[in-house]
Amino acid sequence: MKSQIRREMMQKRDAHHSSGGHIHCLNIMERFVQLPEFEKASCMLLYASKGSEVHSDFIIRSALSLGKCVVLPRTIKEEKRLELYRIESIEELSPGAFGILEPPPLPERKVSPDEVDLAVVPGVCFDRRGHRLGYGMGYYDSLLGKLRCKKIGLAYDMQLVEKIPEEPHDIAVDMIVTEREVIHCSSTAGGKRKFRIVVLASGRGSDFQSIIDANKRGEIDVEIAGLITDNPQAKAIERAKENNIPAFAIEWATREELDRKIKEKLDELSPDLVVLAGYMKIIKSKELLSAYQGKIINIHPSLLPKYPGAHAQRDAFEAGEKVSGYTIHFVDESLDGGPIIYQEEVDISDCKTWEEAAAKILSREHVGLPKVVGMASRGEFWLEGKKVVFKPNKASSL
């Protein structure tokens, strides 16, 4: 998969570069040297560009002229690793392994990765989450794990892809600079990208708020990448704005159009998990469900399989149930029938109306939903086929 993406993108980048796309290099380099990160950095790791890569010579010269410590990698081919050396002039670079310009290996100029406070990383392509696809030889992969500084990728806009398949050991970049924009990719300490969630809600968004609050309290550690709603009047939009979370109200005429636009927005936001939190539409698009299989969860206010549908609390109350509750489950093509992740029973025997029962259940949803999101972010459960799999001793962690 990665090799195919790499091969196709390098062909496209070469064609883009040779057909005049290289004129964007100056825009990218100028945008980079205007960043506060560039201004503040005292020791900077850069790369010497080759072929159709975004050029880096202007950045190197600018950093040297400002008296910054400029570091470039030198390839130790036999050991498949990079060593870092400070340079004093771009003219002292000479072709090394793979024909890439490299610094002279002077012992007194050798630099430890810990000394670098800003790194510019090459790549064949990037996605907006910060994942990069390198050249497949692993040199930068081993180096990035040793860097404790901010990492920035330089790329033409055409090098941005929807999603790069990632592996547990992959290190994401923090920012990407293109000719059109500066993309801020969320990361945690050590360069590991935060777990990204997108919430879908149709109304007041109280379950959405419970996730926001748990994140603020440090009970979970996720990036809430956005709120998507089918209702432009949803109170959930206000909650998103109050918490600086991007909110997207989808305009739609048909259900097919709604699902299509939701998928387009999810593809743009690249979430690790989609949380339906009071989203009152049934997702029918096979394309959407297939693309995010095992990544969409829903919270439903009954103990499924009892009382699916939109009036679960009322149905349970009117049926004379003494105990009801809520269910968190994966979403599939069925109506509230996807594999169950977690359920909590709630005693509603003392409730006088179904509205009172609904409020009691909702208060418990606000506890359970953030915890399940936290479990997902830590990889404590996942979907295999039609079955939910938990790590040992994690299934009862709620």
Summary of the structure (lengths in Angstrom):
residues: 398
radius of gyration: 25.1
end to end distance: 36.8
largest distance: 83.6
contacts: 1275
relative contact order: 0.08
helix: 36%
strand: 24%
